[in-house]
């Protein structure tokens, strides 16, 4: 807890897990991870330059004086329309713009959903999941029900595991593809999960930040939703990953009109809308043919990177548990080495990974079954960095 000459009026809480690692890296190296000369294997951002076969990425935005006024609390119509048309084209979704709320990134949409979730709903969440889910649930004082996801089931729980634990009123919170494991629910499994979340007394939030990072094609729960207005299902995505624009801070939630109305009311109180220039840029990134090209290129490039690093990490002795999505490798370190010890060695090379315990939804620290697990991100890495990356990893493993 930070020192202070006063008794702070605000309740202290630590930074989200990824940022905890970033701040430790800064203290150890004097540099911010992601800057020139660092190796940001702990971070969840993609390349912001074009990938092979992918579309150009804009570096300027045109807007008028009118766009400097307060933005609509509902989101700008060009972005709402682009998102609606996107889900209709690629997943056959029957949406209107009233089914979509715009947020300043995906995390605010996730946090708002959990903040307004009625108290009688119990959250079902997998044991190994996206780090800020824990922080949001902890701050909001919501005690989740933990679905086993660990080395024993190779981080691949099934719907039967959810059903066995689900109380009368339950609400699934899940990333798909999963961050950190890359495990993806597709086809019949994803359809069944959507149907489960649509049952009476149930709901769910499916976070699809890594939608594009799956081969042979992207996956979305929206393919299996017949009438979202008859559900308490929330599908979350953002411009951050597949559209390669984390700095825009644009995210969205797709849900029933009744639930979206609450988000718009919330925006009028707490956000005041989202920056118009960012919305204009994101709408352009979602233009039909451009986004079709991006979906193909992102899957192909990052899929090849996943395969390439799988070979290199395995040869170094990492035990891989990685699924088929995302831009991470989820692995157990060799030789009894813990993730924290490994990071201390990596800091000397201006590199870092995300330690497994920070993805533990029970936050068991050194006692966690994830203590020897690491999330290695190849998202921000150019293809030509591969040999240098493996050289640093080899040195860190050696001591």
SULDARA-V603942 format. One line per field, one symbol per residue. phi: phi as a letter, one per 20 degrees, with the letter a starting at -180 (. if undefined). burial: I if it has 9 or more other ideal C-beta (glycine too) atoms within 8 Angstrom, else O. A space follows every 50 residues. Layout:
BEGIN
phi=???
burial=???
END
This chain:
BEGIN
phi=.ffbecegfeffbffggffgffffffffdmcefofgndcefeddcegddg egmeffdfdbcebdgffefgffffoffffgfffgfffffecmfdcdffec ceceofgfffffgffeffffeeedbfgdbggfgffffffeldeeeeegbb gfdlmcfdffffffdffgdbcfcbebgfddemfceclfffgffffffefg mcaaddedgdgfebdebfcbfffdeebffdcdecddbaffefelcffflc cbcdafgfffgfffffgfeddmncgfgffffffffeggffffffgfffgf fffffgfffffffffeofeecfedcmccddbefemmfefffffgffgfdl cadefggfdefdlelfeffegdecdeedgeefgfegffffffffffffp
burial=OOOOOOOOOOOOOOOOIIOIIIIIIIOOIOIOIOOOOIIIIIIOIIIIOO IOOIOOIOOOOOOOOOIOOOIOIOIIOIIIIIIIIIIIOIIOIOIOIOII IIIIIIOIIIIIIIOOIOOOIIIIIIIIIIIIIIIIIOOOOOOIIIIIII OOIOIOIOIOIIOOIIOOIIIIIIIIIIIIIIIIIOOOIIIIIIIIIIOO OIIIIIIIIIIIIIOOOIIIIIIIIOOIOOIIIIIIIIIIIIIIIIOIII IIIIIIIOIIOIIIOIIOOOIOIIIIIIIIIIIIIIIOOIIIIIIIIIII IIIOIIOIIIOIIIOIOIOIIIIIIIIIIIIIIIOOIIIIOIIIIIIOII IIIIIIIIIIIOOIOOOIOIIIIIIIIIIIIOOOIIOOIIOIIIOIIOO
END
